Amino acid sequence: GGVHGQGSRFMPLTALHSDDHAPHLLPIAGMLSECTLDDLLAPVTPSPPELGRWKYYMLSQESTPHGFVVVENNELLAASRNPVALVALSAELGIPMTEGVNAEVVVVVERDDPACTDPEVFDDRTFYVFADAAGALSVGWRAARPDGEAERIVGRVLYTWLPYVAPTKPKASGFAECSDDFAF
């Protein structure tokens, strides 16, 4: 037996660089179609890892009853203060997927976005999470900031993760004679 570098044997290694973002663990608030404002606000978001480091987490059912998802971390997510994940179907968000598949997507939401409380920060080109008076949630953009009574902003969409959906048709080779539709 031996250790790395001993006996001309080397363990496979990988390392984070000082400016690398390690993956980020996000609590899942729930499925968009069933999620309420209370569900969105309930999960406690673990603090993200520092640049060039990873972090260990002790998970419990109490911290988020809907579980967690690990997403790629980036500067946008690392700068957020209170992110959470919402699971949605691509069709309910208007996202077309390969061959019409209605796939689950992960919507990463910043719950402490300034637009939630400051009308001056609202951007009509940004996607937000809105709650109606009954607490039902929706995701989208609005031409004008909601008045706060019938509907209010409760988070900003940082980005949405899409799964890979394999096409059922094989890729074209670029040669017509290899196509099933080619007639000589």
C-alpha positions as CSV (number, residue, x, y, z in Angstrom):
1,G,0.0,0.0,0.0
2,G,0.9,3.6,-0.2
3,V,-0.2,7.2,-0.6
4,H,-0.3,9.6,-3.5
5,G,3.0,10.0,-5.2
6,Q,4.5,6.9,-3.6
7,G,5.6,4.0,-5.7
8,S,5.0,6.1,-8.9
9,R,1.3,6.0,-8.3
10,F,-0.8,9.1,-8.4
11,M,-4.4,9.6,-7.2
12,P,-6.7,11.4,-9.7
13,L,-7.0,15.0,-8.4
14,T,-9.1,18.0,-9.1
15,A,-9.0,21.4,-7.4
16,L,-11.0,24.5,-7.1
17,H,-9.2,27.7,-8.1
18,S,-9.4,30.8,-6.0
19,D,-12.1,32.3,-8.2
20,D,-14.2,29.1,-8.7
21,H,-17.7,28.8,-7.4
22,A,-18.5,25.4,-5.9
23,P,-22.0,24.0,-6.5
24,H,-24.7,25.6,-4.3
25,L,-27.3,23.8,-2.3
26,L,-30.8,25.4,-2.5
27,P,-33.9,24.5,-0.6
28,I,-36.9,23.7,-2.8
29,A,-40.0,25.7,-1.9
30,G,-42.3,23.3,-3.8
31,M,-43.9,22.8,-7.2
32,L,-45.0,26.1,-8.6
33,S,-48.5,25.0,-9.4
34,E,-49.1,23.9,-5.8
35,C,-46.7,26.4,-4.0
36,T,-48.1,29.2,-1.9
37,L,-46.4,32.4,-0.6
38,D,-46.0,30.7,2.8
39,D,-44.2,27.8,1.1
40,L,-41.9,30.1,-0.8
41,L,-40.9,32.0,2.4
42,A,-40.6,29.0,4.7
43,P,-37.3,27.3,3.6
44,V,-34.1,28.5,5.3
45,T,-31.3,28.9,2.7
46,P,-27.9,27.6,3.8
47,S,-25.1,30.1,3.3
48,P,-23.1,29.6,0.0
49,P,-19.5,28.3,-0.1
50,E,-16.8,31.0,-0.3
51,L,-14.9,31.4,-3.6
52,G,-12.5,28.5,-4.1
53,R,-14.0,26.4,-1.3
54,W,-16.8,24.0,-0.8
55,K,-19.1,23.6,2.2
56,Y,-20.5,20.8,4.3
57,Y,-24.2,20.8,5.2
58,M,-26.2,18.9,7.8
59,L,-29.7,18.6,6.3
60,S,-32.9,18.0,8.2
61,Q,-36.5,17.5,7.2
62,E,-37.4,20.5,9.3
63,S,-35.2,22.9,7.3
64,T,-37.2,22.3,4.1
65,P,-39.9,19.7,3.8
66,H,-39.6,19.6,-0.1
67,G,-35.9,18.8,-0.1
68,F,-32.9,20.4,-1.7
69,V,-31.4,20.7,-5.2
70,V,-27.7,21.3,-6.0
71,V,-27.2,23.9,-8.8
72,E,-24.2,25.3,-10.5
73,N,-23.0,28.3,-8.6
74,N,-22.1,31.5,-10.4
75,E,-21.6,35.2,-9.5
76,L,-25.3,36.0,-9.8
77,L,-26.3,33.2,-7.4
78,A,-23.3,33.8,-5.1
79,A,-24.3,37.5,-4.8
80,S,-27.9,36.7,-3.8
81,R,-28.8,36.8,-0.1
82,N,-31.9,34.5,0.1
83,P,-32.2,32.2,-2.9
84,V,-34.7,29.3,-3.1
85,A,-35.7,26.9,-5.9
86,L,-39.1,26.4,-7.3
87,V,-39.9,23.4,-9.5
88,A,-42.2,24.2,-12.5
89,L,-43.2,22.5,-15.7
90,S,-41.7,24.1,-18.8
91,A,-45.1,24.6,-20.4
92,E,-46.5,26.6,-17.5
93,L,-43.6,29.1,-18.0
94,G,-43.9,29.1,-21.8
95,I,-40.5,27.5,-22.3
96,P,-40.6,25.3,-25.4
97,M,-38.7,22.0,-25.0
98,T,-37.5,19.4,-27.5
99,E,-40.4,17.8,-29.4
100,G,-43.0,19.4,-27.1
101,V,-41.8,17.6,-23.9
102,N,-43.3,19.2,-20.8
103,A,-40.2,18.9,-18.5
104,E,-39.6,19.9,-14.9
105,V,-37.4,22.9,-14.6
106,V,-35.8,24.5,-11.6
107,V,-36.5,28.2,-11.2
108,V,-33.8,29.9,-9.0
109,V,-35.5,32.8,-7.1
110,E,-34.0,35.6,-5.0
111,R,-36.5,36.3,-2.3
112,D,-34.8,39.4,-0.9
113,D,-34.6,41.3,-4.2
114,P,-35.0,45.0,-3.7
115,A,-37.9,45.1,-6.2
116,C,-40.0,43.2,-3.6
117,T,-40.1,46.3,-1.4
118,D,-38.9,49.3,-3.5
119,P,-41.1,50.4,-6.4
120,E,-38.1,52.4,-7.9
121,V,-36.2,49.2,-8.5
122,F,-38.9,47.4,-10.6
123,D,-37.7,46.5,-14.1
124,D,-40.4,45.7,-16.7
125,R,-37.9,43.5,-18.5
126,T,-37.2,41.2,-15.5
127,F,-39.0,38.0,-14.6
128,Y,-40.4,37.9,-11.0
129,V,-42.4,35.7,-8.8
130,F,-45.7,37.2,-8.0
131,A,-48.2,36.3,-5.2
132,D,-51.9,37.1,-5.5
133,A,-54.1,38.1,-2.5
134,A,-54.8,34.4,-1.7
135,G,-51.0,33.6,-1.7
136,A,-51.0,31.7,-5.0
137,L,-47.7,32.1,-7.0
138,S,-47.0,32.9,-10.6
139,V,-43.8,33.5,-12.6
140,G,-43.5,36.1,-15.3
141,W,-42.9,39.7,-16.2
142,R,-45.3,42.7,-16.0
143,A,-45.3,45.9,-18.0
144,A,-46.0,47.8,-14.8
145,R,-45.3,47.0,-11.1
146,P,-48.3,45.4,-9.4
147,D,-50.2,47.7,-6.9
148,G,-49.5,45.3,-4.0
149,E,-53.1,44.6,-3.1
150,A,-54.2,42.2,-5.8
151,E,-50.7,41.1,-6.6
152,R,-47.2,41.7,-5.3
153,I,-43.6,40.9,-6.1
154,V,-42.2,38.2,-3.8
155,G,-38.9,37.3,-5.6
156,R,-36.8,37.8,-8.7
157,V,-36.0,35.0,-11.1
158,L,-32.2,34.7,-11.2
159,Y,-32.3,32.0,-13.9
160,T,-34.1,28.8,-14.8
161,W,-32.3,25.4,-15.1
162,L,-33.5,23.3,-18.0
163,P,-32.9,19.5,-18.2
164,Y,-31.4,17.8,-21.2
165,V,-34.2,16.4,-23.3
166,A,-32.9,13.9,-25.9
167,P,-34.5,14.2,-29.3
168,T,-36.3,11.1,-30.5
169,K,-35.1,11.7,-34.1
170,P,-31.4,10.9,-34.8
171,K,-29.2,13.8,-35.8
172,A,-28.9,14.4,-39.5
173,S,-25.6,13.3,-40.9
174,G,-25.5,16.1,-43.5
175,F,-25.6,13.6,-46.3
176,A,-29.0,13.4,-48.1
177,E,-28.5,9.8,-49.1
178,C,-28.2,8.8,-45.4
179,S,-31.7,10.2,-44.7
180,D,-34.7,7.9,-44.4
181,D,-36.6,10.5,-46.4
182,F,-34.2,10.5,-49.4
183,A,-35.4,9.0,-52.6
184,F,-33.0,8.0,-55.4
